Amino acid sequence: MVDNVLEFDDSNGTACDAIAQCLEIYDKVIFANGGDRHNENTPEFNLYKDDDRVIYRWGVGGVGKKQSSSWILEAWDKRDDRTV
């Protein structure tokens, strides 16, 4: 169920602004990450690791994935035929 949609600034490549906005609305935020993410390659973790209101879920969708959305988006971003 979707109970809220928000627009956030991701110009720094993170969802930190979205987390900050959610913390203004909700008591806790669950930040879900795919199988290619962990606490060492997730910048949001570095900012919010000491905030017990942010709960991290790792390996969402499985950890033995052949593809991840991050890999797919990276490959798409590097395409030469992309139009802006």
PDB file with one MODEL, atoms N, CA, C and O in Angstrom:
MODEL        1
ATOM      1  N   MET A   1       0.844  -1.170   0.000  1.00  0.00           N
ATOM      2  CA  MET A   1       0.000   0.000   0.000  1.00  0.00           C
ATOM      3  C   MET A   1       0.893   1.238   0.000  1.00  0.00           C
ATOM      4  O   MET A   1       1.849   1.311   0.772  1.00  0.00           O
ATOM      5  N   VAL A   2       0.601   2.180  -0.830  1.00  0.00           N
ATOM      6  CA  VAL A   2       1.304   3.466  -0.852  1.00  0.00           C
ATOM      7  C   VAL A   2       0.444   4.459  -0.085  1.00  0.00           C
ATOM      8  O   VAL A   2      -0.717   4.681  -0.426  1.00  0.00           O
ATOM      9  N   ASP A   3       1.017   5.050   0.944  1.00  0.00           N
ATOM     10  CA  ASP A   3       0.247   6.034   1.710  1.00  0.00           C
ATOM     11  C   ASP A   3       0.791   7.444   1.580  1.00  0.00           C
ATOM     12  O   ASP A   3       0.203   8.393   2.099  1.00  0.00           O
ATOM     13  N   ASN A   4       1.926   7.585   0.880  1.00  0.00           N
ATOM     14  CA  ASN A   4       2.493   8.917   0.692  1.00  0.00           C
ATOM     15  C   ASN A   4       3.512   8.853  -0.445  1.00  0.00           C
ATOM     16  O   ASN A   4       4.229   7.864  -0.595  1.00  0.00           O
ATOM     17  N   VAL A   5       3.565   9.903  -1.228  1.00  0.00           N
ATOM     18  CA  VAL A   5       4.559  10.051  -2.280  1.00  0.00           C
ATOM     19  C   VAL A   5       5.237  11.386  -2.050  1.00  0.00           C
ATOM     20  O   VAL A   5       4.566  12.392  -1.820  1.00  0.00           O
ATOM     21  N   LEU A   6       6.561  11.407  -2.110  1.00  0.00           N
ATOM     22  CA  LEU A   6       7.255  12.681  -1.914  1.00  0.00           C
ATOM     23  C   LEU A   6       8.333  12.859  -2.970  1.00  0.00           C
ATOM     24  O   LEU A   6       8.881  11.896  -3.506  1.00  0.00           O
ATOM     25  N   GLU A   7       8.611  14.091  -3.240  1.00  0.00           N
ATOM     26  CA  GLU A   7       9.682  14.449  -4.172  1.00  0.00           C
ATOM     27  C   GLU A   7      10.895  14.811  -3.330  1.00  0.00           C
ATOM     28  O   GLU A   7      10.775  15.497  -2.315  1.00  0.00           O
ATOM     29  N   PHE A   8      12.080  14.339  -3.762  1.00  0.00           N
ATOM     30  CA  PHE A   8      13.272  14.647  -2.980  1.00  0.00           C
ATOM     31  C   PHE A   8      14.455  14.908  -3.897  1.00  0.00           C
ATOM     32  O   PHE A   8      14.462  14.523  -5.066  1.00  0.00           O
ATOM     33  N   ASP A   9      15.445  15.567  -3.337  1.00  0.00           N
ATOM     34  CA  ASP A   9      16.662  15.930  -4.062  1.00  0.00           C
ATOM     35  C   ASP A   9      17.646  14.769  -3.998  1.00  0.00           C
ATOM     36  O   ASP A   9      18.141  14.426  -2.924  1.00  0.00           O
ATOM     37  N   ASP A  10      17.930  14.164  -5.152  1.00  0.00           N
ATOM     38  CA  ASP A  10      18.906  13.074  -5.194  1.00  0.00           C
ATOM     39  C   ASP A  10      20.134  13.468  -6.008  1.00  0.00           C
ATOM     40  O   ASP A  10      20.844  12.610  -6.535  1.00  0.00           O
ATOM     41  N   SER A  11      20.377  14.774  -6.105  1.00  0.00           N
ATOM     42  CA  SER A  11      21.496  15.261  -6.916  1.00  0.00           C
ATOM     43  C   SER A  11      22.853  14.789  -6.385  1.00  0.00           C
ATOM     44  O   SER A  11      23.843  14.800  -7.116  1.00  0.00           O
ATOM     45  N   ASN A  12      22.900  14.379  -5.128  1.00  0.00           N
ATOM     46  CA  ASN A  12      24.160  13.863  -4.572  1.00  0.00           C
ATOM     47  C   ASN A  12      24.251  12.342  -4.702  1.00  0.00           C
ATOM     48  O   ASN A  12      25.171  11.728  -4.162  1.00  0.00           O
ATOM     49  N   GLY A  13      23.308  11.735  -5.412  1.00  0.00           N
ATOM     50  CA  GLY A  13      23.343  10.295  -5.643  1.00  0.00           C
ATOM     51  C   GLY A  13      22.854   9.462  -4.474  1.00  0.00           C
ATOM     52  O   GLY A  13      23.069   8.250  -4.445  1.00  0.00           O
ATOM     53  N   THR A  14      22.203  10.088  -3.519  1.00  0.00           N
ATOM     54  CA  THR A  14      21.703   9.357  -2.357  1.00  0.00           C
ATOM     55  C   THR A  14      20.215   9.637  -2.148  1.00  0.00           C
ATOM     56  O   THR A  14      19.628  10.500  -2.799  1.00  0.00           O
ATOM     57  N   ALA A  15      19.634   8.893  -1.234  1.00  0.00           N
ATOM     58  CA  ALA A  15      18.248   9.120  -0.822  1.00  0.00           C
ATOM     59  C   ALA A  15      18.198   9.774   0.560  1.00  0.00           C
ATOM     60  O   ALA A  15      17.179   9.701   1.247  1.00  0.00           O
ATOM     61  N   CYS A  16      19.295  10.412   0.965  1.00  0.00           N
ATOM     62  CA  CYS A  16      19.365  11.032   2.293  1.00  0.00           C
ATOM     63  C   CYS A  16      18.277  12.083   2.489  1.00  0.00           C
ATOM     64  O   CYS A  16      17.704  12.181   3.574  1.00  0.00           O
ATOM     65  N   ASP A  17      17.988  12.865   1.461  1.00  0.00           N
ATOM     66  CA  ASP A  17      16.942  13.878   1.578  1.00  0.00           C
ATOM     67  C   ASP A  17      15.581  13.220   1.774  1.00  0.00           C
ATOM     68  O   ASP A  17      14.753  13.725   2.532  1.00  0.00           O
ATOM     69  N   ALA A  18      15.346  12.107   1.103  1.00  0.00           N
ATOM     70  CA  ALA A  18      14.078  11.387   1.266  1.00  0.00           C
ATOM     71  C   ALA A  18      13.952  10.849   2.684  1.00  0.00           C
ATOM     72  O   ALA A  18      12.884  10.935   3.291  1.00  0.00           O
ATOM     73  N   ILE A  19      15.035  10.296   3.211  1.00  0.00           N
ATOM     74  CA  ILE A  19      15.014   9.792   4.584  1.00  0.00           C
ATOM     75  C   ILE A  19      14.721  10.926   5.556  1.00  0.00           C
ATOM     76  O   ILE A  19      13.911  10.765   6.469  1.00  0.00           O
ATOM     77  N   ALA A  20      15.368  12.065   5.371  1.00  0.00           N
ATOM     78  CA  ALA A  20      15.148  13.220   6.247  1.00  0.00           C
ATOM     79  C   ALA A  20      13.687  13.663   6.202  1.00  0.00           C
ATOM     80  O   ALA A  20      13.089  13.951   7.239  1.00  0.00           O
ATOM     81  N   GLN A  21      13.115  13.716   5.000  1.00  0.00           N
ATOM     82  CA  GLN A  21      11.712  14.104   4.873  1.00  0.00           C
ATOM     83  C   GLN A  21      10.793  13.093   5.550  1.00  0.00           C
ATOM     84  O   GLN A  21       9.830  13.469   6.219  1.00  0.00           O
ATOM     85  N   CYS A  22      11.091  11.828   5.376  1.00  0.00           N
ATOM     86  CA  CYS A  22      10.268  10.787   6.005  1.00  0.00           C
ATOM     87  C   CYS A  22      10.336  10.861   7.523  1.00  0.00           C
ATOM     88  O   CYS A  22       9.336  10.635   8.203  1.00  0.00           O
ATOM     89  N   LEU A  23      11.506  11.175   8.055  1.00  0.00           N
ATOM     90  CA  LEU A  23      11.650  11.276   9.506  1.00  0.00           C
ATOM     91  C   LEU A  23      10.872  12.458  10.079  1.00  0.00           C
ATOM     92  O   LEU A  23      10.582  12.487  11.275  1.00  0.00           O
ATOM     93  N   GLU A  24      10.536  13.427   9.238  1.00  0.00           N
ATOM     94  CA  GLU A  24       9.682  14.526   9.687  1.00  0.00           C
ATOM     95  C   GLU A  24       8.227  14.083   9.795  1.00  0.00           C
ATOM     96  O   GLU A  24       7.442  14.685  10.528  1.00  0.00           O
ATOM     97  N   ILE A  25       7.868  13.026   9.060  1.00  0.00           N
ATOM     98  CA  ILE A  25       6.485  12.555   9.003  1.00  0.00           C
ATOM     99  C   ILE A  25       6.266  11.324   9.883  1.00  0.00           C
ATOM    100  O   ILE A  25       5.243  11.205  10.557  1.00  0.00           O
ATOM    101  N   TYR A  26       7.243  10.408   9.869  1.00  0.00           N
ATOM    102  CA  TYR A  26       7.099   9.115  10.529  1.00  0.00           C
ATOM    103  C   TYR A  26       8.099   8.956  11.661  1.00  0.00           C
ATOM    104  O   TYR A  26       9.142   9.610  11.683  1.00  0.00           O
ATOM    105  N   ASP A  27       7.772   8.082  12.598  1.00  0.00           N
ATOM    106  CA  ASP A  27       8.663   7.813  13.733  1.00  0.00           C
ATOM    107  C   ASP A  27       9.862   6.967  13.333  1.00  0.00           C
ATOM    108  O   ASP A  27      10.950   7.118  13.890  1.00  0.00           O
ATOM    109  N   LYS A  28       9.660   6.073  12.361  1.00  0.00           N
ATOM    110  CA  LYS A  28      10.728   5.183  11.898  1.00  0.00           C
ATOM    111  C   LYS A  28      10.683   5.083  10.388  1.00  0.00           C
ATOM    112  O   LYS A  28       9.629   5.233   9.770  1.00  0.00           O
ATOM    113  N   VAL A  29      11.847   4.827   9.802  1.00  0.00           N
ATOM    114  CA  VAL A  29      11.974   4.629   8.359  1.00  0.00           C
ATOM    115  C   VAL A  29      12.693   3.308   8.148  1.00  0.00           C
ATOM    116  O   VAL A  29      13.727   3.050   8.765  1.00  0.00           O
ATOM    117  N   ILE A  30      12.143   2.472   7.275  1.00  0.00           N
ATOM    118  CA  ILE A  30      12.832   1.247   6.886  1.00  0.00           C
ATOM    119  C   ILE A  30      13.433   1.500   5.516  1.00  0.00           C
ATOM    120  O   ILE A  30      12.713   1.737   4.547  1.00  0.00           O
ATOM    121  N   PHE A  31      14.758   1.448   5.438  1.00  0.00           N
ATOM    122  CA  PHE A  31      15.475   1.714   4.198  1.00  0.00           C
ATOM    123  C   PHE A  31      15.901   0.378   3.617  1.00  0.00           C
ATOM    124  O   PHE A  31      16.837  -0.254   4.108  1.00  0.00           O
ATOM    125  N   ALA A  32      15.204  -0.050   2.561  1.00  0.00           N
ATOM    126  CA  ALA A  32      15.423  -1.370   1.969  1.00  0.00           C
ATOM    127  C   ALA A  32      16.434  -1.281   0.832  1.00  0.00           C
ATOM    128  O   ALA A  32      16.402  -0.353   0.024  1.00  0.00           O
ATOM    129  N   ASN A  33      17.325  -2.255   0.784  1.00  0.00           N
ATOM    130  CA  ASN A  33      18.396  -2.288  -0.202  1.00  0.00           C
ATOM    131  C   ASN A  33      18.480  -3.653  -0.845  1.00  0.00           C
ATOM    132  O   ASN A  33      18.196  -4.667  -0.206  1.00  0.00           O
ATOM    133  N   GLY A  34      18.873  -3.682  -2.117  1.00  0.00           N
ATOM    134  CA  GLY A  34      18.992  -4.933  -2.854  1.00  0.00           C
ATOM    135  C   GLY A  34      20.215  -5.741  -2.453  1.00  0.00           C
ATOM    136  O   GLY A  34      20.983  -5.347  -1.576  1.00  0.00           O
ATOM    137  N   GLY A  35      20.376  -6.874  -3.111  1.00  0.00           N
ATOM    138  CA  GLY A  35      21.427  -7.820  -2.764  1.00  0.00           C
ATOM    139  C   GLY A  35      22.837  -7.336  -3.004  1.00  0.00           C
ATOM    140  O   GLY A  35      23.786  -7.914  -2.475  1.00  0.00           O
ATOM    141  N   ASP A  36      22.997  -6.277  -3.799  1.00  0.00           N
ATOM    142  CA  ASP A  36      24.341  -5.760  -4.062  1.00  0.00           C
ATOM    143  C   ASP A  36      24.738  -4.653  -3.092  1.00  0.00           C
ATOM    144  O   ASP A  36      25.823  -4.085  -3.212  1.00  0.00           O
ATOM    145  N   ARG A  37      23.876  -4.345  -2.143  1.00  0.00           N
ATOM    146  CA  ARG A  37      24.146  -3.265  -1.186  1.00  0.00           C
ATOM    147  C   ARG A  37      24.417  -3.812   0.202  1.00  0.00           C
ATOM    148  O   ARG A  37      23.874  -4.839   0.610  1.00  0.00           O
ATOM    149  N   HIS A  38      25.280  -3.091   0.922  1.00  0.00           N
ATOM    150  CA  HIS A  38      25.573  -3.401   2.311  1.00  0.00           C
ATOM    151  C   HIS A  38      26.032  -2.114   2.974  1.00  0.00           C
ATOM    152  O   HIS A  38      26.103  -1.071   2.324  1.00  0.00           O
ATOM    153  N   ASN A  39      26.341  -2.178   4.252  1.00  0.00           N
ATOM    154  CA  ASN A  39      26.655  -0.947   4.980  1.00  0.00           C
ATOM    155  C   ASN A  39      27.916  -0.249   4.499  1.00  0.00           C
ATOM    156  O   ASN A  39      28.118   0.922   4.823  1.00  0.00           O
ATOM    157  N   GLU A  40      28.769  -0.918   3.744  1.00  0.00           N
ATOM    158  CA  GLU A  40      30.001  -0.282   3.274  1.00  0.00           C
ATOM    159  C   GLU A  40      29.850   0.424   1.931  1.00  0.00           C
ATOM    160  O   GLU A  40      30.723   1.209   1.560  1.00  0.00           O
ATOM    161  N   ASN A  41      28.770   0.172   1.189  1.00  0.00           N
ATOM    162  CA  ASN A  41      28.586   0.858  -0.094  1.00  0.00           C
ATOM    163  C   ASN A  41      27.231   1.559  -0.190  1.00  0.00           C
ATOM    164  O   ASN A  41      26.705   1.772  -1.282  1.00  0.00           O
ATOM    165  N   THR A  42      26.684   1.909   0.958  1.00  0.00           N
ATOM    166  CA  THR A  42      25.409   2.621   1.013  1.00  0.00           C
ATOM    167  C   THR A  42      25.627   3.925   1.762  1.00  0.00           C
ATOM    168  O   THR A  42      25.705   3.921   2.990  1.00  0.00           O
ATOM    169  N   PRO A  43      25.728   5.048   1.043  1.00  0.00           N
ATOM    170  CA  PRO A  43      26.046   6.319   1.708  1.00  0.00           C
ATOM    171  C   PRO A  43      25.003   6.741   2.741  1.00  0.00           C
ATOM    172  O   PRO A  43      25.330   7.435   3.704  1.00  0.00           O
ATOM    173  N   GLU A  44      23.763   6.330   2.547  1.00  0.00           N
ATOM    174  CA  GLU A  44      22.720   6.670   3.513  1.00  0.00           C
ATOM    175  C   GLU A  44      23.032   6.064   4.880  1.00  0.00           C
ATOM    176  O   GLU A  44      22.718   6.651   5.915  1.00  0.00           O
ATOM    177  N   PHE A  45      23.648   4.893   4.872  1.00  0.00           N
ATOM    178  CA  PHE A  45      24.017   4.241   6.134  1.00  0.00           C
ATOM    179  C   PHE A  45      25.007   5.100   6.909  1.00  0.00           C
ATOM    180  O   PHE A  45      24.878   5.246   8.125  1.00  0.00           O
ATOM    181  N   ASN A  46      25.986   5.667   6.226  1.00  0.00           N
ATOM    182  CA  ASN A  46      26.992   6.486   6.909  1.00  0.00           C
ATOM    183  C   ASN A  46      26.370   7.679   7.618  1.00  0.00           C
ATOM    184  O   ASN A  46      26.801   8.048   8.710  1.00  0.00           O
ATOM    185  N   LEU A  47      25.362   8.280   7.006  1.00  0.00           N
ATOM    186  CA  LEU A  47      24.738   9.454   7.606  1.00  0.00           C
ATOM    187  C   LEU A  47      23.804   9.084   8.755  1.00  0.00           C
ATOM    188  O   LEU A  47      23.731   9.804   9.750  1.00  0.00           O
ATOM    189  N   TYR A  48      23.098   7.980   8.627  1.00  0.00           N
ATOM    190  CA  TYR A  48      22.056   7.640   9.594  1.00  0.00           C
ATOM    191  C   TYR A  48      22.362   6.415  10.448  1.00  0.00           C
ATOM    192  O   TYR A  48      21.465   5.914  11.126  1.00  0.00           O
ATOM    193  N   LYS A  49      23.598   5.916  10.441  1.00  0.00           N
ATOM    194  CA  LYS A  49      23.900   4.675  11.157  1.00  0.00           C
ATOM    195  C   LYS A  49      23.676   4.778  12.662  1.00  0.00           C
ATOM    196  O   LYS A  49      23.409   3.761  13.303  1.00  0.00           O
ATOM    197  N   ASP A  50      23.774   5.953  13.238  1.00  0.00           N
ATOM    198  CA  ASP A  50      23.586   6.117  14.674  1.00  0.00           C
ATOM    199  C   ASP A  50      22.174   6.576  15.038  1.00  0.00           C
ATOM    200  O   ASP A  50      21.882   6.837  16.205  1.00  0.00           O
ATOM    201  N   ASP A  51      21.313   6.672  14.046  1.00  0.00           N
ATOM    202  CA  ASP A  51      19.928   7.097  14.276  1.00  0.00           C
ATOM    203  C   ASP A  51      19.053   5.852  14.342  1.00  0.00           C
ATOM    204  O   ASP A  51      18.808   5.210  13.321  1.00  0.00           O
ATOM    205  N   ASP A  52      18.584   5.510  15.532  1.00  0.00           N
ATOM    206  CA  ASP A  52      17.806   4.279  15.691  1.00  0.00           C
ATOM    207  C   ASP A  52      16.416   4.366  15.063  1.00  0.00           C
ATOM    208  O   ASP A  52      15.666   3.390  15.090  1.00  0.00           O
ATOM    209  N   ARG A  53      16.067   5.515  14.503  1.00  0.00           N
ATOM    210  CA  ARG A  53      14.787   5.638  13.802  1.00  0.00           C
ATOM    211  C   ARG A  53      14.880   5.111  12.371  1.00  0.00           C
ATOM    212  O   ARG A  53      13.854   4.898  11.725  1.00  0.00           O
ATOM    213  N   VAL A  54      16.103   4.899  11.871  1.00  0.00           N
ATOM    214  CA  VAL A  54      16.305   4.384  10.511  1.00  0.00           C
ATOM    215  C   VAL A  54      16.744   2.928  10.628  1.00  0.00           C
ATOM    216  O   VAL A  54      17.786   2.617  11.205  1.00  0.00           O
ATOM    217  N   ILE A  55      15.922   2.045  10.064  1.00  0.00           N
ATOM    218  CA  ILE A  55      16.179   0.606  10.103  1.00  0.00           C
ATOM    219  C   ILE A  55      16.584   0.177   8.699  1.00  0.00           C
ATOM    220  O   ILE A  55      15.910   0.512   7.725  1.00  0.00           O
ATOM    221  N   TYR A  56      17.669  -0.551   8.596  1.00  0.00           N
ATOM    222  CA  TYR A  56      18.176  -1.001   7.295  1.00  0.00           C
ATOM    223  C   TYR A  56      17.798  -2.443   7.059  1.00  0.00           C
ATOM    224  O   TYR A  56      17.897  -3.280   7.957  1.00  0.00           O
ATOM    225  N   ARG A  57      17.367  -2.728   5.852  1.00  0.00           N
ATOM    226  CA  ARG A  57      17.091  -4.091   5.410  1.00  0.00           C
ATOM    227  C   ARG A  57      17.982  -4.354   4.213  1.00  0.00           C
ATOM    228  O   ARG A  57      17.884  -3.661   3.200  1.00  0.00           O
ATOM    229  N   TRP A  58      18.840  -5.338   4.317  1.00  0.00           N
ATOM    230  CA  TRP A  58      19.797  -5.678   3.268  1.00  0.00           C
ATOM    231  C   TRP A  58      19.326  -6.934   2.540  1.00  0.00           C
ATOM    232  O   TRP A  58      18.619  -7.761   3.114  1.00  0.00           O
ATOM    233  N   GLY A  59      19.714  -7.070   1.295  1.00  0.00           N
ATOM    234  CA  GLY A  59      19.413  -8.285   0.544  1.00  0.00           C
ATOM    235  C   GLY A  59      17.972  -8.426   0.128  1.00  0.00           C
ATOM    236  O   GLY A  59      17.509  -9.540  -0.116  1.00  0.00           O
ATOM    237  N   VAL A  60      17.243  -7.315   0.038  1.00  0.00           N
ATOM    238  CA  VAL A  60      15.849  -7.374  -0.390  1.00  0.00           C
ATOM    239  C   VAL A  60      15.815  -7.855  -1.837  1.00  0.00           C
ATOM    240  O   VAL A  60      16.481  -7.283  -2.699  1.00  0.00           O
ATOM    241  N   GLY A  61      15.057  -8.882  -2.099  1.00  0.00           N
ATOM    242  CA  GLY A  61      15.012  -9.460  -3.437  1.00  0.00           C
ATOM    243  C   GLY A  61      16.011 -10.586  -3.616  1.00  0.00           C
ATOM    244  O   GLY A  61      16.060 -11.210  -4.676  1.00  0.00           O
ATOM    245  N   GLY A  62      16.804 -10.851  -2.594  1.00  0.00           N
ATOM    246  CA  GLY A  62      17.775 -11.947  -2.659  1.00  0.00           C
ATOM    247  C   GLY A  62      19.196 -11.445  -2.805  1.00  0.00           C
ATOM    248  O   GLY A  62      19.435 -10.373  -3.360  1.00  0.00           O
ATOM    249  N   VAL A  63      20.129 -12.221  -2.308  1.00  0.00           N
ATOM    250  CA  VAL A  63      21.538 -11.828  -2.371  1.00  0.00           C
ATOM    251  C   VAL A  63      22.280 -12.523  -3.504  1.00  0.00           C
ATOM    252  O   VAL A  63      23.376 -12.093  -3.864  1.00  0.00           O
ATOM    253  N   GLY A  64      21.725 -13.569  -4.070  1.00  0.00           N
ATOM    254  CA  GLY A  64      22.392 -14.289  -5.153  1.00  0.00           C
ATOM    255  C   GLY A  64      21.854 -13.889  -6.513  1.00  0.00           C
ATOM    256  O   GLY A  64      21.754 -14.719  -7.416  1.00  0.00           O
ATOM    257  N   LYS A  65      21.512 -12.631  -6.660  1.00  0.00           N
ATOM    258  CA  LYS A  65      20.899 -12.168  -7.899  1.00  0.00           C
ATOM    259  C   LYS A  65      21.918 -12.116  -9.038  1.00  0.00           C
ATOM    260  O   LYS A  65      23.092 -11.812  -8.827  1.00  0.00           O
ATOM    261  N   LYS A  66      21.443 -12.422 -10.250  1.00  0.00           N
ATOM    262  CA  LYS A  66      22.299 -12.308 -11.423  1.00  0.00           C
ATOM    263  C   LYS A  66      22.380 -10.861 -11.895  1.00  0.00           C
ATOM    264  O   LYS A  66      23.354 -10.472 -12.539  1.00  0.00           O
ATOM    265  N   GLN A  67      21.377 -10.075 -11.583  1.00  0.00           N
ATOM    266  CA  GLN A  67      21.332  -8.659 -11.944  1.00  0.00           C
ATOM    267  C   GLN A  67      20.841  -7.880 -10.726  1.00  0.00           C
ATOM    268  O   GLN A  67      20.142  -8.425  -9.872  1.00  0.00           O
ATOM    269  N   SER A  68      21.202  -6.639 -10.657  1.00  0.00           N
ATOM    270  CA  SER A  68      20.650  -5.749  -9.646  1.00  0.00           C
ATOM    271  C   SER A  68      20.214  -4.486 -10.350  1.00  0.00           C
ATOM    272  O   SER A  68      20.720  -4.161 -11.424  1.00  0.00           O
ATOM    273  N   SER A  69      19.285  -3.778  -9.755  1.00  0.00           N
ATOM    274  CA  SER A  69      18.838  -2.533 -10.381  1.00  0.00           C
ATOM    275  C   SER A  69      19.992  -1.551 -10.503  1.00  0.00           C
ATOM    276  O   SER A  69      20.048  -0.785 -11.465  1.00  0.00           O
ATOM    277  N   SER A  70      20.916  -1.557  -9.545  1.00  0.00           N
ATOM    278  CA  SER A  70      22.067  -0.653  -9.624  1.00  0.00           C
ATOM    279  C   SER A  70      22.919  -0.962 -10.849  1.00  0.00           C
ATOM    280  O   SER A  70      23.355  -0.047 -11.548  1.00  0.00           O
ATOM    281  N   TRP A  71      23.161  -2.254 -11.115  1.00  0.00           N
ATOM    282  CA  TRP A  71      23.967  -2.635 -12.279  1.00  0.00           C
ATOM    283  C   TRP A  71      23.241  -2.284 -13.574  1.00  0.00           C
ATOM    284  O   TRP A  71      23.857  -1.797 -14.522  1.00  0.00           O
ATOM    285  N   ILE A  72      21.941  -2.530 -13.614  1.00  0.00           N
ATOM    286  CA  ILE A  72      21.153  -2.239 -14.813  1.00  0.00           C
ATOM    287  C   ILE A  72      21.136  -0.733 -15.083  1.00  0.00           C
ATOM    288  O   ILE A  72      21.321  -0.310 -16.224  1.00  0.00           O
ATOM    289  N   LEU A  73      20.918   0.071 -14.053  1.00  0.00           N
ATOM    290  CA  LEU A  73      20.899   1.527 -14.229  1.00  0.00           C
ATOM    291  C   LEU A  73      22.262   2.069 -14.624  1.00  0.00           C
ATOM    292  O   LEU A  73      22.348   3.001 -15.424  1.00  0.00           O
ATOM    293  N   GLU A  74      23.317   1.504 -14.079  1.00  0.00           N
ATOM    294  CA  GLU A  74      24.665   1.936 -14.439  1.00  0.00           C
ATOM    295  C   GLU A  74      24.941   1.655 -15.916  1.00  0.00           C
ATOM    296  O   GLU A  74      25.499   2.497 -16.619  1.00  0.00           O
ATOM    297  N   ALA A  75      24.552   0.483 -16.378  1.00  0.00           N
ATOM    298  CA  ALA A  75      24.739   0.131 -17.792  1.00  0.00           C
ATOM    299  C   ALA A  75      23.895   1.032 -18.682  1.00  0.00           C
ATOM    300  O   ALA A  75      24.352   1.462 -19.742  1.00  0.00           O
ATOM    301  N   TRP A  76      22.669   1.320 -18.260  1.00  0.00           N
ATOM    302  CA  TRP A  76      21.793   2.203 -19.047  1.00  0.00           C
ATOM    303  C   TRP A  76      22.384   3.606 -19.118  1.00  0.00           C
ATOM    304  O   TRP A  76      22.343   4.244 -20.170  1.00  0.00           O
ATOM    305  N   ASP A  77      22.927   4.086 -18.016  1.00  0.00           N
ATOM    306  CA  ASP A  77      23.486   5.438 -17.963  1.00  0.00           C
ATOM    307  C   ASP A  77      24.701   5.584 -18.872  1.00  0.00           C
ATOM    308  O   ASP A  77      24.978   6.682 -19.354  1.00  0.00           O
ATOM    309  N   LYS A  78      25.423   4.504 -19.112  1.00  0.00           N
ATOM    310  CA  LYS A  78      26.622   4.546 -19.943  1.00  0.00           C
ATOM    311  C   LYS A  78      26.344   4.347 -21.431  1.00  0.00           C
ATOM    312  O   LYS A  78      27.274   4.404 -22.235  1.00  0.00           O
ATOM    313  N   ARG A  79      25.109   4.119 -21.812  1.00  0.00           N
ATOM    314  CA  ARG A  79      24.772   3.892 -23.216  1.00  0.00           C
ATOM    315  C   ARG A  79      25.103   5.124 -24.060  1.00  0.00           C
ATOM    316  O   ARG A  79      24.901   6.259 -23.630  1.00  0.00           O
ATOM    317  N   ASP A  80      25.606   4.884 -25.247  1.00  0.00           N
ATOM    318  CA  ASP A  80      25.925   5.979 -26.169  1.00  0.00           C
ATOM    319  C   ASP A  80      24.703   6.501 -26.901  1.00  0.00           C
ATOM    320  O   ASP A  80      24.690   7.654 -27.330  1.00  0.00           O
ATOM    321  N   ASP A  81      23.683   5.681 -27.051  1.00  0.00           N
ATOM    322  CA  ASP A  81      22.518   6.071 -27.835  1.00  0.00           C
ATOM    323  C   ASP A  81      21.433   6.762 -27.008  1.00  0.00           C
ATOM    324  O   ASP A  81      20.343   7.025 -27.516  1.00  0.00           O
ATOM    325  N   ARG A  82      21.717   7.050 -25.762  1.00  0.00           N
ATOM    326  CA  ARG A  82      20.735   7.667 -24.876  1.00  0.00           C
ATOM    327  C   ARG A  82      20.496   9.109 -25.287  1.00  0.00           C
ATOM    328  O   ARG A  82      21.442   9.834 -25.596  1.00  0.00           O
ATOM    329  N   THR A  83      19.248   9.524 -25.292  1.00  0.00           N
ATOM    330  CA  THR A  83      18.921  10.914 -25.594  1.00  0.00           C
ATOM    331  C   THR A  83      18.491  11.608 -24.323  1.00  0.00           C
ATOM    332  O   THR A  83      17.903  10.994 -23.433  1.00  0.00           O
ATOM    333  N   VAL A  84      18.788  12.889 -24.245  1.00  0.00           N
ATOM    334  CA  VAL A  84      18.445  13.642 -23.052  1.00  0.00           C
ATOM    335  C   VAL A  84      17.346  14.612 -23.391  1.00  0.00           C
ATOM    336  O   VAL A  84      16.894  15.360 -22.524  1.00  0.00           O
TER     337      VAL A  84
ENDMDL
END
